[in-house]
Amino acid sequence: MDNHHATIVGYETPDAAEFKVIAHANNSGPGGNSNESASNHLEITLIQKYFKEIATHLLNAEEVHLTGTGTIQEQFIRYLGETPQFKHTATTESTSNRMSDEKLLEFVSGKFN
């Protein structure tokens, strides 16, 4: 996960044995804007939309691990904690460079198996 792209990995069904890439979410960012205030508001709105898009794929998650670059993971963990349906979801994070889908699957499998 970074500010512009998230790869969501999980089980396709509750009884699945392997992790799969179940979705990708994108945040194009506010683009160019000559008004700094309007740009900041748009950026906040787009990040909230990005978080909501990711969360739609986590509805039954008991545990979520976030990895990526920057501080967006911390913001997303705070978002999950403030969202009633995720209040009791366990969250952890780590910092890593961007990974291919295959490397991410290996990483998540190693983390949870």
Secondary structure, 3 states (H helix, E strand, C coil): CCCCEEEEEECCCCCCCCCEEEEEEECCCCCCCCCHHHHHHHHHHHHHHHHHHHHCCCCCCCEEEEEECCCHHHHHHHHHHHCHHHCCCEEEEEECCCCCHHHHHHHHHHHHC
